Amino acid sequence: MFDIAIIGAGIIGTMISRELSKYKLDIILLEKDNDVANGATKANSAIIHAGYDALPNTIKAKTNAEGNAMFDQLCVDLSVPFSRIGSLVVAKCEEEKKVLTELYERGKKNGVPNLKILEKEEVLQMEPSLTNKVAGALFAPSAGIIGPWELAIALAENAIENGVELKLNYEVKNITKEKDYYKIYCDEDYLEAKYVINCAGIYADKINNMINSPYFEIMPDTGEYQLYDKSVGKLFNSIIFQCPTDKGKGVLALSTVHGNFMIGPTSERVKSKENKGTTRRGKDFLKENIRDLCEEFPYSKIITAFTGLRAKVISEDFIIEETGNSSGFINVAGIDSPGLSASPAIAKMVVNILNNIASLEKKEKFNEKRKAITQFITLSDDEKSELIKKDKRYGKIICRCENITEGEIVDSIKRSVGATTVDGVKRRARPGSGRCQGGFCSPRVMEILTRELNVGMYEILKSNKGSYNLIKRKVENENWSGENV
Ligand SMILES: Cc1cc2nc3c(=O)[nH]c(=O)nc-3n(C[C@H](O)[C@H](O)[C@H](O)COP(=O)(O)OP(=O)(O)OC[C@H]3O[C@@H](n4cnc5c(N)ncnc54)[C@H](O)[C@@H]3O)c2cc1C
C-alpha cells in the first residue's frame, strides 16, 4: 500500500510529488498518458507571472506571488531554463492608463515587488519595436519566462531520484473508499493508497466525482498560439501584455527561453476536453491583435501553431482542499492561469494540508539537484572535442536547425523519465523545434527510438496514444483496410 497516490503528472502533480519526496512517504504518481506534461503544461504562455492579475485574498493571488519568488532556486537546482525578463502591460490611451493604476494597486496588495508605472518615452526606450501608440505601461520586473514541460520533466526525474514511483499509461477509471484507504482502479488493475491527491487538470472534476458528490465543474477553454522563427526572437525584450479591456485581455507577445518568438493566446469556451486543434478563426484573431503591439509584425516567419486547454471553474479561483466527505482526498482543481507560476506555492499548500492530517516526517537525505541533458551546441570547442572523444554519438548532428546531436537524443531516451515518442524527445532534447519542425530529423529520431527502446519502427508514436507515425501497408492484400498493424 502506498501512503500517497497523486493523479496527473502535469506541473501540479510533478511539483507536489517532488515536494512530498522530501518526506518519509511511499508515493506513486499516476498518469493516463505515455509521458509527463502532456496536458495544459505543454501548451501555455510559459510565463512566470508577477502576480498583479488575481483579485486580492484569493488563493490565486496568494500562491502566484509566493510561487514566483521560488523559481530562481528551483530552476538552479533542477537545471531548467528560466529568465526574469520582466513584463510590461501596455496602455494605449488615458482610459487604459487608469487600468494600469488598478493593476499596480492590486499587485501591491498581492505582494508583487518593484512594480512601476512607466511613461510613454520610458516604455519606448525599453521596447523600441513597440507601437508608437503606446501611452504608458505597468512594469513588473519579477515576471519571467520558463520551459514549462522541461520543468515538469525535471521535477518528475528529481522526485523519482528521491523515491517516488511513476506509473505512466495508468488512467484512473474508478476510486473506492475502503475503511482507511483508497482503491484506485485502472480497468481491472488497482492499487491502494492512504491518501489521494487529485491533480488531473481538465479531468479533475471527473476524478472528484468518482468518490465525492460533484461540487465543481471544469469548463475547457482553448488558447491558441503561434510560434515564430528565432530571427524574430529579439523583437521585444520583455513580456508584452495588452491592457485588459471589456473586449478581453488581447494578445501577449514574448521571446521563449529558447529564443523563438510567441504570440497568443485566444480564449474560447469549448465543449470537448480533447479539443486541441488550431482554427482559422484563432489565426485571424492573433494576426489582427498583434498589430496593436507592432504594426510591422513579420507573420511570414511563423513556424508552428498550437492550442492549450484552460481548466476553468465558475468560482475562478483554485480549489485546493481536502474534500468534506472523503477524508484524505485532496482536490487540486481548477488550476488555470497562473497555475504554472503558482505551482511551487501550491505544492507547499498541499504539504501543509497533508501535514495537518498525517503529521509528515522529513527524510534525513533529500537530493535537490537534477542534471540537465548536456546541450552540445553551448559547449566550448575544447569541451565538444572532449565529449566526442568519450562518446562519438555527440559528434553526429541529427537536428540541423537546432544542432542537436545523437548523444543528446539518446540521453533523453535513457533517463528515469525517458522519452518514448518523437515529441517526447523533442520536449527533452529539442530536435524538431527549429524552422523545419522535424521535417528533416523526425525519421532519424524514430530510428534512434527504435534502436534504443528495442521496438519496431511501426510502434513509434508522434505523441499521445494512437498517434502512429507510420502505417504499414499490406501490399499482398489488395483489400487492405488501412488499419495499423
Ligand atoms: C492557453 C493557456 C495559457 C496559460 N498560460 C500560463 C502562463 O503563462 N503562466 C502560468 O502560470 N500559467 C499559465 N497557464 C496555466 C497552466 O498552464 C496550468 O495552470 C497548468 O499547466 C496546470 O497544470 P496541471 O498539472 O493542473 O494540469 P495538466 O498539465 O493538464 O496535467 C493534468 C494531468 O492529469 C492527467 N490525467 C487526467 N485524467 C487522468 C486520469 N483519469 N488518470 C490519470 N491521469 C489523468 C492528464 O493526462 C495530465 O497529464 C496557461 C494555461 C493555458 C491553457
The ligand as a Tripos MOL2 file, in Angstrom:
@<TRIPOS>MOLECULE
LIG
   53    58     1     0     0
SMALL
NO_CHARGES

@<TRIPOS>ATOM
      1 C1         -3.6580   28.7190  -23.0090 C.3       1 LIG1
      2 C2         -3.0430   28.6640  -21.6520 C.ar      1 LIG1
      3 C3         -2.1080   29.6300  -21.2500 C.ar      1 LIG1
      4 C4         -1.5540   29.5930  -19.9740 C.ar      1 LIG1
      5 N1         -0.5400   30.4490  -19.6470 N.ar      1 LIG1
      6 C5          0.0380   30.3700  -18.4180 C.ar      1 LIG1
      7 C6          1.1560   31.1840  -18.0800 C.ar      1 LIG1
      8 O1          1.7350   31.8690  -18.9110 O.2       1 LIG1
      9 N2          1.6100   31.1580  -16.8100 N.ar      1 LIG1
     10 C7          1.0310   30.3830  -15.8520 C.ar      1 LIG1
     11 O2          1.4500   30.4560  -14.7110 O.2       1 LIG1
     12 N3          0.0260   29.5330  -16.1710 N.ar      1 LIG1
     13 C8         -0.4620   29.5010  -17.4200 C.ar      1 LIG1
     14 N4         -1.4610   28.6420  -17.7610 N.ar      1 LIG1
     15 C9         -1.9520   27.7100  -16.7710 C.3       1 LIG1
     16 C10        -1.0490   26.4980  -16.6190 C.3       1 LIG1
     17 O3         -0.6450   26.0130  -17.8750 O.3       1 LIG1
     18 C11        -1.8260   25.4370  -15.8740 C.3       1 LIG1
     19 O4         -2.2870   26.0030  -14.6670 O.3       1 LIG1
     20 C12        -1.0120   24.2220  -15.5350 C.3       1 LIG1
     21 O5         -0.3200   23.7100  -16.6440 O.3       1 LIG1
     22 C13        -1.9460   23.1720  -14.9710 C.3       1 LIG1
     23 O6         -1.1940   22.0450  -14.6450 O.3       1 LIG1
     24 P1         -1.9220   20.7260  -14.1870 P.3       1 LIG1
     25 O7         -0.8600   19.8130  -13.7440 O.co2     1 LIG1
     26 O8         -3.0100   21.0670  -13.2130 O.co2     1 LIG1
     27 O9         -2.7050   20.2130  -15.4740 O.3       1 LIG1
     28 P2         -2.1650   19.3610  -16.7180 P.3       1 LIG1
     29 O10        -0.8650   19.8170  -17.2000 O.co2     1 LIG1
     30 O11        -3.2890   19.3420  -17.6900 O.co2     1 LIG1
     31 O12        -1.9450   17.9270  -16.0990 O.3       1 LIG1
     32 C14        -3.0150   17.0920  -15.6960 C.3       1 LIG1
     33 C15        -2.5990   15.6690  -15.9730 C.3       1 LIG1
     34 O13        -3.5790   14.7820  -15.4600 O.3       1 LIG1
     35 C16        -3.6540   13.6830  -16.3340 C.3       1 LIG1
     36 N5         -4.9170   12.9790  -16.1180 N.ar      1 LIG1
     37 C17        -6.1680   13.4180  -16.4160 C.ar      1 LIG1
     38 N6         -7.0750   12.4740  -16.1260 N.ar      1 LIG1
     39 C18        -6.3960   11.4200  -15.6060 C.ar      1 LIG1
     40 C19        -6.7840   10.1310  -15.1420 C.ar      1 LIG1
     41 N7         -8.0770    9.7330  -15.1470 N.pl3     1 LIG1
     42 N8         -5.8330    9.2780  -14.7080 N.ar      1 LIG1
     43 C20        -4.5210    9.6470  -14.7170 C.ar      1 LIG1
     44 N9         -4.0880   10.8510  -15.1800 N.ar      1 LIG1
     45 C21        -5.0220   11.7350  -15.6020 C.ar      1 LIG1
     46 C22        -3.5460   14.3240  -17.7010 C.3       1 LIG1
     47 O14        -3.1910   13.3870  -18.7030 O.3       1 LIG1
     48 C23        -2.4900   15.3760  -17.4580 C.3       1 LIG1
     49 O15        -1.1880   14.9190  -17.7620 O.3       1 LIG1
     50 C24        -1.9920   28.6160  -19.0450 C.ar      1 LIG1
     51 C25        -2.9040   27.6420  -19.4570 C.ar      1 LIG1
     52 C26        -3.3810   27.6310  -20.7540 C.ar      1 LIG1
     53 C27        -4.2480   26.5070  -21.2030 C.3       1 LIG1
@<TRIPOS>BOND
     1     1     2 1
     2     2     3 ar
     3     2    52 ar
     4     3     4 ar
     5     4     5 ar
     6     4    50 ar
     7     5     6 ar
     8     6     7 ar
     9     6    13 1
    10     7     8 2
    11     7     9 ar
    12     9    10 ar
    13    10    11 2
    14    10    12 ar
    15    12    13 ar
    16    13    14 ar
    17    14    15 1
    18    14    50 ar
    19    15    16 1
    20    16    17 1
    21    16    18 1
    22    18    19 1
    23    18    20 1
    24    20    21 1
    25    20    22 1
    26    22    23 1
    27    23    24 1
    28    24    25 2
    29    24    26 1
    30    24    27 1
    31    27    28 1
    32    28    29 2
    33    28    30 1
    34    28    31 1
    35    31    32 1
    36    32    33 1
    37    33    34 1
    38    33    48 1
    39    34    35 1
    40    35    36 1
    41    35    46 1
    42    36    37 ar
    43    36    45 ar
    44    37    38 ar
    45    38    39 ar
    46    39    40 ar
    47    39    45 ar
    48    40    41 1
    49    40    42 ar
    50    42    43 ar
    51    43    44 ar
    52    44    45 ar
    53    46    47 1
    54    46    48 1
    55    48    49 1
    56    50    51 ar
    57    51    52 ar
    58    52    53 1
@<TRIPOS>SUBSTRUCTURE
     1 LIG1         1 GROUP 0 **** ****
